[in-house]
Amino acid sequence: MPPKSIAQRRIEIYLPSVGTREEWVAAAEKRGVSLSEFVFDVVHTALTGQGGDLRLATSELRKQVDALTGQVADQQRRIEELEAQKARLENDIEGYRAELFLTRTPGGGDPVVKVDRRLLQVFIDAKDRDGAPRPVTEEELRKRFRLTPKDIAGNKALNIQVGILETFGLIKRTKWGWALDG
């Protein structure tokens, strides 16, 4: 026979501390229910394994997991596509940056060579295992700037720029290539 009055349905709970009571009150407010509803749901769930408002049915959770797994897989594919595209674009940008240009002055005069800062950086970064500067070969320079032996203009520009760096005493010629001077 079910209890007929509130007094008959009432139980008293003594919590271990005031802090615990405050945590329970905050948890109930977070869920938008009264403290008594919160306590009932938690105890009922613990005793029966069936959650009221606090738990979803297992099948519903499985559906959500499946949906989220699909979303994660889609996002992972998208990330892989974007990373591949990024790698291609970075490769293209490096190719454009690696091009050495001979530009003509506005009046059609002699070519003016722009020394690529990255060329000097190649010499600065060239170190042996001990960290000492090492010579850089012509082949290494061509490879770094993606020049083929058939690229006459690019090789000419590279040679002119290396010559300028030598003229200003930034690099010196060795029997193994060029190295920083100093």
TORPA-4810 file (N, C-alpha, C, O; in nm, 3 decimals):
<nodes>
NODE_1_0.084_-0.117_0.000_0.000_0.000_0.000_0.089_0.124_0.000_0.170_0.141_0.091_M
NODE_2_0.075_0.211_-0.102_0.161_0.329_-0.112_0.131_0.430_-0.001_0.018_0.443_0.045_P
NODE_3_0.235_0.501_0.041_0.215_0.605_0.143_0.119_0.712_0.091_0.120_0.744_-0.027_P
NODE_4_0.037_0.768_0.181_-0.066_0.861_0.139_-0.032_1.007_0.166_-0.095_1.096_0.108_K
NODE_5_0.064_1.032_0.249_0.093_1.172_0.278_0.242_1.198_0.261_0.323_1.106_0.254_S
NODE_6_0.276_1.325_0.254_0.414_1.365_0.241_0.492_1.316_0.362_0.606_1.271_0.348_I
NODE_7_0.435_1.324_0.477_0.503_1.281_0.599_0.537_1.133_0.593_0.642_1.091_0.643_A
NODE_8_0.452_1.054_0.532_0.479_0.911_0.522_0.587_0.880_0.417_0.653_0.776_0.426_Q
NODE_9_0.605_0.967_0.319_0.705_0.945_0.214_0.841_1.006_0.249_0.939_0.981_0.179_R
NODE_10_0.847_1.081_0.352_0.967_1.156_0.387_1.071_1.067_0.456_1.038_0.980_0.536_R
NODE_11_1.202_1.093_0.420_1.313_1.033_0.491_1.413_1.144_0.522_1.417_1.246_0.453_I
NODE_12_1.491_1.124_0.624_1.592_1.223_0.658_1.729_1.167_0.624_1.757_1.049_0.647_E
NODE_13_1.813_1.252_0.569_1.948_1.212_0.531_2.045_1.305_0.604_2.031_1.428_0.600_I
NODE_14_2.143_1.245_0.670_2.246_1.323_0.736_2.376_1.304_0.657_2.429_1.194_0.646_Y
NODE_15_2.422_1.413_0.603_2.543_1.408_0.520_2.667_1.425_0.608_2.658_1.480_0.718_L
NODE_16_2.781_1.378_0.560_2.902_1.385_0.642_2.953_1.526_0.670_3.021_1.549_0.770_P
NODE_17_2.919_1.621_0.582_2.965_1.759_0.606_2.873_1.857_0.534_2.794_1.820_0.448_S
NODE_18_2.888_1.982_0.572_2.813_2.089_0.506_2.862_2.104_0.363_2.785_2.136_0.273_V
NODE_19_2.992_2.080_0.341_3.048_2.089_0.207_2.984_1.990_0.112_2.958_2.022_-0.004_G
NODE_20_2.958_1.868_0.160_2.892_1.767_0.078_2.752_1.814_0.041_2.709_1.798_-0.073_T
NODE_21_2.681_1.872_0.138_2.546_1.923_0.110_2.552_2.031_0.002_2.468_2.033_-0.088_R
NODE_22_2.650_2.121_0.011_2.663_2.228_-0.089_2.693_2.170_-0.227_2.644_2.221_-0.328_E
NODE_23_2.776_2.064_-0.233_2.804_1.998_-0.361_2.677_1.939_-0.420_2.653_1.951_-0.540_E
NODE_24_2.596_1.875_-0.336_2.471_1.814_-0.384_2.374_1.921_-0.433_2.308_1.904_-0.536_W
NODE_25_2.366_2.030_-0.361_2.277_2.139_-0.401_2.322_2.196_-0.535_2.241_2.221_-0.624_V
NODE_26_2.453_2.216_-0.550_2.506_2.269_-0.676_2.480_2.172_-0.791_2.446_2.214_-0.901_A
NODE_27_2.495_2.042_-0.766_2.470_1.942_-0.870_2.323_1.941_-0.910_2.290_1.927_-1.027_A
NODE_28_2.236_1.955_-0.812_2.092_1.958_-0.841_2.057_2.082_-0.923_1.980_2.074_-1.019_A
NODE_29_2.114_2.197_-0.885_2.087_2.320_-0.960_2.139_2.309_-1.103_2.076_2.358_-1.197_E
NODE_30_2.253_2.247_-1.116_2.311_2.230_-1.250_2.219_2.149_-1.339_2.209_2.176_-1.459_K
NODE_31_2.150_2.050_-1.282_2.058_1.967_-1.360_1.918_2.027_-1.368_1.832_1.978_-1.441_R
NODE_32_1.897_2.135_-1.293_1.768_2.202_-1.299_1.658_2.128_-1.225_1.541_2.135_-1.263_G
NODE_33_1.694_2.055_-1.119_1.594_1.983_-1.039_1.612_2.021_-0.893_1.713_2.079_-0.855_V
NODE_34_1.512_1.988_-0.813_1.523_2.015_-0.669_1.620_1.915_-0.607_1.654_1.814_-0.668_S
NODE_35_1.663_1.946_-0.485_1.756_1.858_-0.416_1.694_1.720_-0.392_1.761_1.619_-0.407_L
NODE_36_1.566_1.717_-0.355_1.501_1.587_-0.329_1.491_1.505_-0.458_1.510_1.384_-0.456_S
NODE_37_1.460_1.569_-0.570_1.455_1.498_-0.698_1.593_1.445_-0.737_1.605_1.334_-0.787_E
NODE_38_1.694_1.525_-0.713_1.830_1.484_-0.743_1.869_1.361_-0.660_1.920_1.263_-0.714_F
NODE_39_1.844_1.367_-0.529_1.878_1.254_-0.442_1.801_1.130_-0.485_1.858_1.021_-0.491_V
NODE_40_1.671_1.146_-0.515_1.591_1.030_-0.558_1.649_0.969_-0.686_1.666_0.847_-0.694_F
NODE_41_1.679_1.052_-0.785_1.732_1.000_-0.912_1.863_0.926_-0.892_1.884_0.819_-0.949_D
NODE_42_1.952_0.982_-0.811_2.082_0.919_-0.788_2.065_0.786_-0.715_2.125_0.686_-0.754_V
NODE_43_1.985_0.784_-0.611_1.965_0.661_-0.534_1.891_0.558_-0.620_1.928_0.440_-0.621_V
NODE_44_1.787_0.600_-0.690_1.710_0.509_-0.775_1.800_0.447_-0.883_1.791_0.328_-0.911_H
NODE_45_1.885_0.529_-0.943_1.977_0.481_-1.045_2.075_0.380_-0.986_2.104_0.277_-1.048_T
NODE_46_2.126_0.408_-0.866_2.221_0.316_-0.803_2.155_0.183_-0.767_2.217_0.077_-0.780_A
NODE_47_2.032_0.188_-0.724_1.963_0.065_-0.683_1.913_-0.018_-0.802_1.923_-0.141_-0.799_L
NODE_48_1.862_0.046_-0.902_1.798_-0.027_-1.012_1.885_-0.034_-1.137_1.861_-0.118_-1.224_T
NODE_49_1.983_0.052_-1.148_2.064_0.055_-1.269_1.992_0.125_-1.383_2.045_0.133_-1.494_G
NODE_50_1.873_0.175_-1.358_1.797_0.247_-1.461_1.794_0.394_-1.424_1.741_0.433_-1.319_Q
NODE_51_1.849_0.473_-1.509_1.853_0.616_-1.479_1.725_0.684_-1.521_1.668_0.656_-1.626_G
NODE_52_1.681_0.773_-1.438_1.566_0.855_-1.475_1.614_0.964_-1.568_1.650_0.937_-1.683_G
NODE_53_1.615_1.085_-1.519_1.659_1.198_-1.599_1.812_1.205_-1.610_1.865_1.275_-1.696_D
NODE_54_1.883_1.133_-1.522_2.027_1.146_-1.518_2.098_1.057_-1.619_2.213_1.085_-1.653_L
NODE_55_2.034_0.953_-1.666_2.101_0.862_-1.760_2.014_0.839_-1.882_1.891_0.839_-1.874_R
NODE_56_2.078_0.820_-1.993_2.008_0.785_-2.115_2.010_0.634_-2.130_2.095_0.566_-2.074_L
NODE_57_1.918_0.583_-2.204_1.915_0.440_-2.230_2.042_0.401_-2.308_2.097_0.480_-2.384_A
NODE_58_2.086_0.278_-2.288_2.208_0.230_-2.352_2.198_0.240_-2.503_2.294_0.277_-2.569_T
NODE_59_2.083_0.207_-2.558_2.068_0.214_-2.704_2.083_0.358_-2.754_2.140_0.382_-2.860_S
NODE_60_2.031_0.452_-2.677_2.044_0.593_-2.715_2.190_0.637_-2.710_2.238_0.710_-2.796_E
NODE_61_2.260_0.591_-2.606_2.402_0.623_-2.596_2.480_0.561_-2.712_2.571_0.625_-2.766_L
NODE_62_2.446_0.440_-2.751_2.513_0.376_-2.864_2.490_0.456_-2.993_2.582_0.475_-3.073_R
NODE_63_2.367_0.504_-3.010_2.337_0.585_-3.128_2.423_0.712_-3.129_2.478_0.752_-3.232_K
NODE_64_2.432_0.774_-3.013_2.512_0.896_-3.004_2.660_0.867_-3.030_2.727_0.944_-3.100_Q
NODE_65_2.710_0.757_-2.975_2.850_0.720_-2.997_2.875_0.694_-3.145_2.975_0.739_-3.201_V
NODE_66_2.783_0.621_-3.209_2.798_0.592_-3.351_2.797_0.721_-3.434_2.877_0.737_-3.526_D
NODE_67_2.706_0.811_-3.401_2.698_0.938_-3.474_2.826_1.020_-3.454_2.880_1.076_-3.549_A
NODE_68_2.874_1.025_-3.330_2.996_1.102_-3.302_3.118_1.036_-3.366_3.208_1.105_-3.413_L
NODE_69_3.121_0.904_-3.368_3.232_0.833_-3.433_3.234_0.865_-3.581_3.340_0.887_-3.639_T
NODE_70_3.117_0.869_-3.643_3.108_0.906_-3.784_3.157_1.048_-3.808_3.228_1.075_-3.904_G
NODE_71_3.117_1.139_-3.718_3.162_1.278_-3.731_3.313_1.288_-3.716_3.378_1.362_-3.790_Q
NODE_72_3.368_1.214_-3.621_3.513_1.216_-3.600_3.584_1.163_-3.724_3.684_1.220_-3.767_V
NODE_73_3.534_1.055_-3.781_3.595_0.998_-3.901_3.589_1.098_-4.017_3.687_1.114_-4.090_A
NODE_74_3.475_1.165_-4.033_3.462_1.266_-4.138_3.562_1.380_-4.115_3.627_1.426_-4.209_D
NODE_75_3.572_1.425_-3.991_3.664_1.534_-3.961_3.809_1.490_-3.982_3.892_1.569_-4.028_Q
NODE_76_3.839_1.365_-3.948_3.975_1.315_-3.968_4.009_1.312_-4.117_4.120_1.349_-4.156_Q
NODE_77_3.914_1.267_-4.200_3.938_1.268_-4.344_3.959_1.411_-4.394_4.047_1.437_-4.476_R
NODE_78_3.879_1.503_-4.343_3.891_1.643_-4.382_4.028_1.699_-4.341_4.091_1.772_-4.417_R
NODE_79_4.072_1.664_-4.221_4.203_1.709_-4.174_4.313_1.655_-4.263_4.406_1.727_-4.299_I
NODE_80_4.303_1.527_-4.299_4.404_1.467_-4.387_4.406_1.536_-4.523_4.513_1.561_-4.579_E
NODE_81_4.287_1.567_-4.577_4.280_1.638_-4.704_4.345_1.775_-4.693_4.422_1.816_-4.779_E
NODE_82_4.313_1.846_-4.584_4.368_1.980_-4.566_4.519_1.976_-4.543_4.591_2.063_-4.592_L
NODE_83_4.566_1.876_-4.469_4.711_1.865_-4.448_4.783_1.835_-4.580_4.891_1.888_-4.605_E
NODE_84_4.723_1.750_-4.664_4.782_1.721_-4.794_4.784_1.848_-4.880_4.883_1.877_-4.947_A
NODE_85_4.674_1.921_-4.878_4.666_2.046_-4.954_4.768_2.147_-4.900_4.833_2.216_-4.978_Q
NODE_86_4.781_2.154_-4.769_4.878_2.245_-4.707_5.019_2.208_-4.751_5.099_2.295_-4.785_K
NODE_87_5.050_2.079_-4.749_5.184_2.034_-4.790_5.211_2.071_-4.936_5.321_2.115_-4.970_A
NODE_88_5.108_2.052_-5.023_5.126_2.090_-5.164_5.150_2.240_-5.177_5.238_2.283_-5.252_R
NODE_89_5.071_2.320_-5.104_5.087_2.465_-5.112_5.221_2.510_-5.057_5.285_2.599_-5.114_L
NODE_90_5.264_2.450_-4.946_5.395_2.486_-4.892_5.506_2.449_-4.989_5.604_2.521_-5.005_E
NODE_91_5.489_2.336_-5.054_5.586_2.293_-5.154_5.590_2.393_-5.270_5.697_2.432_-5.317_N
NODE_92_5.470_2.434_-5.315_5.463_2.534_-5.423_5.527_2.665_-5.380_5.604_2.726_-5.455_D
NODE_93_5.496_2.709_-5.258_5.552_2.836_-5.209_5.703_2.827_-5.200_5.774_2.920_-5.238_I
NODE_94_5.753_2.713_-5.151_5.898_2.698_-5.143_5.959_2.702_-5.283_6.066_2.759_-5.303_E
NODE_95_5.890_2.642_-5.378_5.939_2.646_-5.516_5.945_2.789_-5.569_6.042_2.828_-5.633_G
NODE_96_5.839_2.866_-5.541_5.838_3.004_-5.587_5.947_3.085_-5.518_6.017_3.165_-5.580_Y
NODE_97_5.961_3.061_-5.389_6.063_3.135_-5.315_6.204_3.096_-5.358_6.296_3.177_-5.355_R
NODE_98_6.219_2.970_-5.399_6.351_2.921_-5.435_6.396_2.973_-5.571_6.514_2.965_-5.604_A
NODE_99_6.303_3.026_-5.649_6.341_3.078_-5.780_6.430_3.200_-5.762_6.400_3.290_-5.683_E
NODE_100_6.537_3.200_-5.835_6.629_3.313_-5.830_6.603_3.397_-5.955_6.607_3.346_-6.067_L
NODE_101_6.576_3.522_-5.934_6.537_3.606_-6.047_6.648_3.702_-6.085_6.716_3.760_-6.001_F
NODE_102_6.664_3.717_-6.213_6.744_3.826_-6.270_6.642_3.928_-6.319_6.563_3.899_-6.409_L
NODE_103_6.643_4.042_-6.262_6.547_4.144_-6.306_6.622_4.257_-6.375_6.738_4.285_-6.342_T
NODE_104_6.559_4.319_-6.468_6.621_4.429_-6.540_6.580_4.561_-6.474_6.471_4.573_-6.419_R
NODE_105_6.667_4.655_-6.482_6.636_4.786_-6.428_6.529_4.851_-6.515_6.513_4.812_-6.631_T
NODE_106_6.455_4.948_-6.462_6.345_5.009_-6.537_6.384_5.065_-6.674_6.301_5.065_-6.764_P
NODE_107_6.505_5.111_-6.694_6.545_5.168_-6.822_6.598_5.063_-6.919_6.646_5.099_-7.027_G
NODE_108_6.593_4.937_-6.884_6.643_4.832_-6.971_6.793_4.815_-6.960_6.858_4.759_-7.049_G
NODE_109_6.849_4.862_-6.849_6.994_4.853_-6.830_7.038_4.713_-6.792_6.967_4.615_-6.815_G
NODE_110_7.157_4.707_-6.735_7.213_4.578_-6.696_7.125_4.510_-6.591_7.054_4.575_-6.514_D
NODE_111_7.132_4.377_-6.590_7.054_4.306_-6.490_7.097_4.342_-6.348_7.216_4.357_-6.318_P
NODE_112_7.000_4.355_-6.264_7.026_4.379_-6.122_6.991_4.249_-6.051_6.880_4.198_-6.063_V
NODE_113_7.086_4.198_-5.978_7.064_4.072_-5.911_7.018_4.099_-5.768_7.080_4.176_-5.694_V
NODE_114_6.913_4.035_-5.731_6.868_4.042_-5.593_6.925_3.921_-5.522_6.896_3.807_-5.559_K
NODE_115_7.005_3.944_-5.422_7.063_3.832_-5.349_6.957_3.779_-5.254_6.902_3.851_-5.170_V
NODE_116_6.930_3.653_-5.268_6.829_3.587_-5.187_6.886_3.564_-5.046_6.991_3.502_-5.031_D
NODE_117_6.816_3.614_-4.946_6.863_3.596_-4.808_6.877_3.449_-4.773_6.962_3.411_-4.693_R
NODE_118_6.792_3.367_-4.834_6.797_3.224_-4.804_6.926_3.160_-4.854_6.969_3.058_-4.801_R
NODE_119_6.988_3.220_-4.955_7.116_3.169_-5.003_7.221_3.183_-4.893_7.294_3.088_-4.864_L
NODE_120_7.227_3.300_-4.833_7.322_3.320_-4.723_7.286_3.228_-4.606_7.375_3.177_-4.538_L
NODE_121_7.158_3.207_-4.583_7.115_3.121_-4.473_7.161_2.976_-4.495_7.190_2.905_-4.399_Q
NODE_122_7.170_2.933_-4.621_7.221_2.799_-4.651_7.363_2.786_-4.598_7.397_2.684_-4.537_V
NODE_123_7.444_2.887_-4.619_7.583_2.883_-4.571_7.589_2.891_-4.419_7.672_2.825_-4.357_F
NODE_124_7.501_2.970_-4.361_7.499_2.983_-4.214_7.458_2.850_-4.150_7.513_2.810_-4.048_I
NODE_125_7.360_2.783_-4.210_7.308_2.658_-4.154_7.398_2.538_-4.180_7.383_2.434_-4.116_D
NODE_126_7.491_2.550_-4.274_7.576_2.436_-4.310_7.678_2.412_-4.200_7.774_2.488_-4.185_A
NODE_127_7.656_2.306_-4.123_7.745_2.273_-4.012_7.775_2.125_-4.018_7.694_2.044_-4.064_K
NODE_128_7.895_2.088_-3.970_7.927_1.946_-3.961_7.875_1.890_-3.829_7.803_1.959_-3.757_D
NODE_129_7.910_1.767_-3.798_7.858_1.702_-3.677_7.899_1.772_-3.549_7.828_1.767_-3.448_R
NODE_130_8.012_1.838_-3.553_8.063_1.908_-3.435_8.008_2.050_-3.424_8.036_2.119_-3.326_D
NODE_131_7.931_2.093_-3.520_7.874_2.227_-3.519_7.961_2.331_-3.585_7.929_2.450_-3.584_G
NODE_132_8.071_2.288_-3.642_8.160_2.382_-3.711_8.108_2.406_-3.853_8.048_2.317_-3.913_A
NODE_133_8.130_2.526_-3.907_8.085_2.553_-4.044_8.150_2.455_-4.142_8.267_2.420_-4.128_P
NODE_134_8.072_2.413_-4.240_8.123_2.322_-4.342_8.097_2.381_-4.479_8.006_2.463_-4.495_R
NODE_135_8.177_2.341_-4.579_8.157_2.393_-4.715_8.026_2.340_-4.775_7.979_2.231_-4.741_P
NODE_136_7.969_2.420_-4.863_7.848_2.383_-4.936_7.886_2.365_-5.081_7.947_2.452_-5.142_V
NODE_137_7.848_2.251_-5.137_7.884_2.223_-5.276_7.786_2.290_-5.371_7.675_2.329_-5.333_T
NODE_138_7.829_2.303_-5.496_7.742_2.361_-5.599_7.619_2.273_-5.618_7.508_2.324_-5.636_E
NODE_139_7.638_2.142_-5.613_7.526_2.050_-5.629_7.425_2.067_-5.515_7.304_2.061_-5.538_E
NODE_140_7.475_2.088_-5.394_7.387_2.110_-5.279_7.306_2.238_-5.296_7.188_2.243_-5.263_E
NODE_141_7.371_2.342_-5.349_7.300_2.468_-5.374_7.192_2.449_-5.480_7.080_2.498_-5.465_L
NODE_142_7.227_2.379_-5.588_7.127_2.355_-5.693_7.008_2.280_-5.638_6.892_2.313_-5.666_R
NODE_143_7.037_2.179_-5.558_6.928_2.098_-5.500_6.841_2.183_-5.408_6.719_2.174_-5.411_K
NODE_144_6.904_2.266_-5.327_6.831_2.350_-5.231_6.737_2.446_-5.303_6.626_2.473_-5.256_R
NODE_145_6.782_2.498_-5.418_6.702_2.595_-5.491_6.631_2.533_-5.612_6.581_2.603_-5.700_F
NODE_146_6.629_2.400_-5.615_6.557_2.325_-5.717_6.597_2.364_-5.859_6.513_2.391_-5.945_R
NODE_147_6.725_2.367_-5.880_6.776_2.401_-6.013_6.830_2.274_-6.078_6.898_2.194_-6.015_L
NODE_148_6.798_2.259_-6.205_6.855_2.148_-6.282_6.972_2.202_-6.361_6.981_2.322_-6.384_T
NODE_149_7.063_2.114_-6.404_7.175_2.163_-6.486_7.128_2.231_-6.614_7.201_2.314_-6.669_P
NODE_150_7.010_2.199_-6.663_6.958_2.259_-6.786_6.899_2.399_-6.764_6.877_2.472_-6.860_K
NODE_151_6.875_2.435_-6.639_6.817_2.566_-6.608_6.928_2.671_-6.613_6.987_2.707_-6.511_D
NODE_152_6.955_2.718_-6.731_7.068_2.808_-6.753_7.051_2.940_-6.679_7.144_2.986_-6.612_I
NODE_153_6.934_3.000_-6.690_6.911_3.129_-6.624_6.920_3.116_-6.472_6.981_3.201_-6.406_A
NODE_154_6.861_3.011_-6.416_6.866_2.991_-6.272_7.007_2.966_-6.222_7.047_3.018_-6.119_G
NODE_155_7.082_2.884_-6.297_7.221_2.857_-6.257_7.306_2.983_-6.269_7.395_3.008_-6.187_N
NODE_156_7.279_3.063_-6.372_7.353_3.188_-6.390_7.325_3.282_-6.272_7.417_3.343_-6.216_K
NODE_157_7.198_3.292_-6.235_7.160_3.377_-6.122_7.226_3.327_-5.993_7.274_3.407_-5.913_A
NODE_158_7.228_3.196_-5.974_7.291_3.139_-5.855_7.440_3.173_-5.852_7.493_3.215_-5.750_L
NODE_159_7.508_3.154_-5.966_7.651_3.183_-5.973_7.679_3.331_-5.947_7.776_3.365_-5.880_N
NODE_160_7.595_3.418_-6.002_7.614_3.562_-5.980_7.597_3.595_-5.832_7.674_3.672_-5.775_I
NODE_161_7.495_3.537_-5.771_7.471_3.566_-5.629_7.583_3.512_-5.541_7.625_3.578_-5.446_Q
NODE_162_7.631_3.392_-5.572_7.745_3.338_-5.497_7.865_3.428_-5.516_7.940_3.453_-5.421_V
NODE_163_7.885_3.478_-5.638_7.995_3.570_-5.666_7.984_3.698_-5.584_8.083_3.748_-5.532_G
NODE_164_7.863_3.750_-5.574_7.842_3.872_-5.494_7.876_3.845_-5.348_7.941_3.928_-5.283_I
NODE_165_7.834_3.731_-5.296_7.865_3.698_-5.156_8.016_3.684_-5.137_8.070_3.722_-5.033_L
NODE_166_8.085_3.629_-5.238_8.231_3.618_-5.231_8.296_3.756_-5.236_8.388_3.785_-5.160_E
NODE_167_8.247_3.841_-5.325_8.302_3.976_-5.341_8.293_4.054_-5.211_8.386_4.126_-5.175_T
NODE_168_8.183_4.040_-5.141_8.165_4.112_-5.015_8.230_4.041_-4.897_8.220_4.088_-4.784_F
NODE_169_8.297_3.930_-4.924_8.371_3.860_-4.818_8.284_3.781_-4.722_8.328_3.748_-4.612_G
NODE_170_8.164_3.752_-4.761_8.076_3.676_-4.673_8.104_3.526_-4.682_8.088_3.453_-4.584_L
NODE_171_8.145_3.481_-4.800_8.180_3.340_-4.818_8.314_3.333_-4.890_8.357_3.430_-4.951_I
NODE_172_8.378_3.217_-4.881_8.505_3.199_-4.954_8.501_3.064_-5.023_8.435_2.970_-4.979_K
NODE_173_8.574_3.056_-5.132_8.581_2.933_-5.212_8.683_2.840_-5.147_8.793_2.881_-5.111_R
NODE_174_8.644_2.713_-5.133_8.736_2.610_-5.085_8.741_2.502_-5.191_8.668_2.507_-5.290_T
NODE_175_8.828_2.403_-5.172_8.833_2.297_-5.273_8.710_2.207_-5.267_8.690_2.127_-5.358_K
NODE_176_8.627_2.217_-5.161_8.506_2.135_-5.149_8.379_2.214_-5.179_8.270_2.156_-5.180_W
NODE_177_8.390_2.341_-5.202_8.273_2.425_-5.227_8.293_2.563_-5.170_8.403_2.616_-5.174_G
NODE_178_8.187_2.623_-5.115_8.195_2.753_-5.052_8.161_2.740_-4.904_8.079_2.657_-4.864_W
NODE_179_8.226_2.823_-4.824_8.200_2.822_-4.681_8.196_2.965_-4.630_8.250_3.056_-4.693_A
NODE_180_8.132_2.984_-4.516_8.130_3.116_-4.454_8.272_3.161_-4.428_8.357_3.081_-4.389_L
NODE_181_8.298_3.287_-4.449_8.430_3.342_-4.425_8.430_3.411_-4.290_8.377_3.521_-4.276_D
NODE_182_8.488_3.347_-4.193_8.498_3.409_-4.062_8.421_3.347_-3.958_8.424_3.393_-3.844_G
</nodes>
